[in-house]
Each structure stands twice: as structure tokens, then as C-alpha cells.
Amino acid sequence: MLNEKLDEYLKNEYYPFHMPGAKRTDILRSDLPYQRDLTEIEGFDNLNDPRDILLELENKIADIYSVNKAIISTNGSTCGILSTIRALTYKNKNILIERTSHKAVYNSIEINNLNPSYIDVEVSEENAVIGIDYHDFSKKINEGKFAAVVITSPSYEGYILDLDKLYNECKKANTPLVVDLAHGSHLILNESWSDNFDIAITSFHKNLSGLTPSACVLINNETYINEIKRNMAIFQSSSPSYILMQSIDEMVEKFDKFYDLYKELNNNLEEIYNLKLNHLQIIDKANKDRSKILISTNSSNINGAELQELLKIEKIEIEMAYPSYALLISTIFDKKYAFDRLKNALIKIDENISFGTNKQIFRYDIPQKKYNIAEIFSKNKIKINIDQAIDKISADFVYAYPPGIPLIVPGEVIDKQVLKNIQSIQKKGIELNIDKDISIIN
């Protein structure tokens, strides 16, 4: 589609007296795609109002995922989240979200001046988010009247929620279910996929072949299509990247091949999950995406950050480290030699560490709220040392990035558990978005 059309166009040697400014020059690096950079010239459509080739591309994506509408984002899932939440909350400012939502959800709450209620989450022994408290969700969805429910599935660590159950509860409450599916675009390749949602926002660059930050909004409930589309044109650049759209186009054209690649991935992962290790543990659960390789250090004398450094010595770069685990992301494009290297590295590291107790007590408790997020930014604020901030009202988000899940939200009281979580993470060498000082309400 898009790539073929551009190939033909470039053969005709039209000279670009238009944007972008690099003009397909040969002066700049040849390994960057200047030759294929483009703008909305005649015949190449407009992503923010697609009527031709980009509409056809979106329709093919909708067919792949069996949804009513797909809207491409070249500004990542963040753009889709901001657009969707704004479109759903014009009148009703109450929203029910998973406490461990991505910071993009919290940014939506701030800019739309929303009143969030939180769904409690459950964590594993490694303190990875493994699910939500379904009883807590059911109680809150039936007690309140919300503009939307926003949950994350799969989680950053790969745990998958029961969307069927959540969607049925939301339908009974006449509340749209929004799924942050940023880490789940590849689930369509296996039996983990569920289309039980009103709207889902997914990233093509995290687990498939779209270039960063290619993403898409998937819509089942046609009621919301026009307003989400309008908001996408607000939050998305008016000059969306044709380079990214070409990568999405190639992904769609080759999607049929991805199913066989997924089988190869499963075969390679089987060898990793069957490793016999004495100290490290590779976590495997029925509701977990196996392509997210979660390695627990709970029974060893090292923490997640130290495992990250040991793997880096073996020339393996990982996704993220937390005090009790390291997270690696594999995809259908990883080759067998990569898994062999990982296997050998883990065996070597496991042989050179010893038994220990590295368990951390970590809870995503919901602190007392004094103000809504949007109210904070008109308040007087001062910075103090985090160790002196007990019982103060935070004016900052505090999170490790990745994954960007807040430990504290502006307007909440910094209680003992919050402070303990922050101090524990920092002591284990995990970087937060704050260092020693935090902004509080003066």
C-alpha cells in the first residue's frame, strides 16, 4: 500500500519543493531514512483526516484485530490515551482507574481536571503487578457513576487481566472499558487475545515491528469513534511521521508471516523457561505473557539492578530492573542465537552467585488524598529532603521509568508506606524521577 505507492512515486523523480527540509539529500547519513521522509503531498492522504491510502491502512489494522475502527498514532500510545480519556470525560469528571496505571493516564487526569477513584492491585512475591482486586473493582463500579474505567492489560511485566469479566461488569454499569494495551499488540498471535473492551490503545513498537513510537487506538464501541478521532487530531502532531506509517504499512503487509514467527518464539522461550537454575527463578504463570521474561532474584544474594549489571557484562541489555527482579522483553524477531546467549549468561551468573534472601515488602497502597491532581499546580510549593517529607502533601509524581507507575500522586499524603517504598527502591540502585528532594505543598 503506502510503501508501494511511495516506491513508484520516487521512481518518477519529482523534486520536493515542499517539506520536510532535508530534501532527500545525500549530504546527510545514508543509514537514516531521509530518502523516504514525506509530508501530506497530493496522493498520500492526511493521517488526521484519512480518506484514501491511510484510511485503507487503518481498515486493514481493524480487520487484523477484529474491531470496528482503528486510528493510527505516530505519537505513541500516550497520544491515544490522552485522546480517549478526554473524549469520554466532557461531562462526567469521575473516572475509575487501576492504581498502577501509566503516567499518561495520570497526565490525562491532570489536564482534564478529573476526579479519579482507584482499583486496588495485587502484587507477586517479586512485587510485580500481577492483577487487580476484582472484588474491589466490582464494589467500586457498582457504587459510583464513572465516565470510564481504565485498566492495564497486559501489565508491564506481562500479566493479563480477565477482560471478559471486567467488560461484563462495565456493561452492567453502562460504563465504557478502556484498556491500556500498550504491551499487548502481539497477543493477537495467540490465544491470549481478547477483544472484550470498548476502546484499547496499543503500541506497535513495543512487541511488533512498528518503529518507535508507532501505536493505534482500537475501537469496538462506535459511539466514541468521532470524538476520539477529533481528539487524536488535537494531541497528535499536524505533521505525523510518514516514516513511522511506512513501518506500520510493512507490519500490516507481512502480518500473516508473524504467526509462524510466534511459533518459533515459543520454541525458543521453552528452552529458557526449562532452564535449571539454583538461585535465580524465571517466573512462569498461566495468566502471564511468556515473551516478558521475568527473572526473580528473591532467593539469591543479588537484587534486580545487580542482575542487570551482570547481564550487561555478558553484552545483554535488558528492559528494566526492580529490587526483586529483572525484566527482559523478547519478540518474534529475536533469533535462536540470542536465546542461546541469554541461556548461557543466566547459567554462568547463577553459578557465580549464592543463596540469599532478597525479598522486599512493597505495597501499592493508596495514600490519603487531600487535593485533586489539577489543584496542586496553583498551590505554593517548596522542595524538601524526601526523608523529612512524612505526612506532607506531595506536589510531585514519584515513579521509576520504566514503567512510569506512580508511587505517589500530587495531592496525596506521603505516609510511612510511601516513604518506605521510595527509600527501598533508591537503596537498591533503581533510579526514580526524583533524587533526594521532593516538592510538597507549603
Salt bridges, closest charged atoms under 4 A:
ASP7 OD1 - ARG36 NH1 2.89
GLU8 OE2 - LYS11 NZ 3.26
ASP31 OD2 - ARG29 NH2 2.64
ASP49 OD2 - ARG51 NH2 2.81
ASP49 OD1 - LYS229 NZ 3.94
ASP52 OD2 - LYS5 NZ 3.75
GLU58 OE1 - LYS69 NZ 3.65
GLU125 OE1 - LYS359 NZ 3.80
ASP136 OD2 - LYS140 NZ 3.03
GLU143 OE2 - LYS139 NZ 3.47
GLU227 OE1 - ARG230 NE 3.12
GLU250 OE2 - LYS254 NZ 2.87
GLU253 OE2 - LYS60 NZ 3.60
GLU270 OE1 - ARG290 NH1 2.79
GLU271 OE1 - LYS343 NZ 2.73
ASP284 OD2 - ARG290 NH2 2.86
ASP289 OD2 - HIS186 NE2 2.66
GLU314 OE2 - LYS348 NZ 3.03
GLU317 OE2 - LYS312 NZ 3.39
ASP340 OD1 - LYS336 NZ 3.15
ASP340 OD1 - LYS343 NZ 3.85
ASP350 OD1 - HIS279 ND1 3.76
ASP365 OD2 - ARG363 NH2 2.80
GLU412 OE2 - ARG99 NH1 2.67
